[in-house]
Amino acid sequence: MAENVPVLIGLVLVAVAGTGAVLVRDPVRQSFVLSLLGLALAALFLLLQAPDVALSQLAVGSALTPLMVLLAVRKVRRKARSERREEHE
């Protein structure tokens, strides 16, 4: 039973981070929570003795995916700002 405690804690962290990623409405904050979810999943995979999957999750889930979300939000906000400027001219 004692050896299952870290896995249970990891599962709870993944559940909390996943719920947080769904409930947060601001895309910038959502990407931050998504990064935390990736870290929690990587830790869980490591606890489950899958280091190769943990490294992949760390790279993709904690770094690349949140970065792509932030870049997409930045591009959309820039486009909306430039369209507002064009309307006022």
Secondary structure as GFF3:
##gff-version 3
##sequence-region A 1 89
A	DSSP	three_ten_helix	2	4	.	.	.	ID=ss1
A	DSSP	alpha_helix	5	23	.	.	.	ID=ss2
A	DSSP	alpha_helix	27	47	.	.	.	ID=ss3
A	DSSP	alpha_helix	51	59	.	.	.	ID=ss4
A	DSSP	pi_helix	60	64	.	.	.	ID=ss5
A	DSSP	alpha_helix	65	88	.	.	.	ID=ss6
###
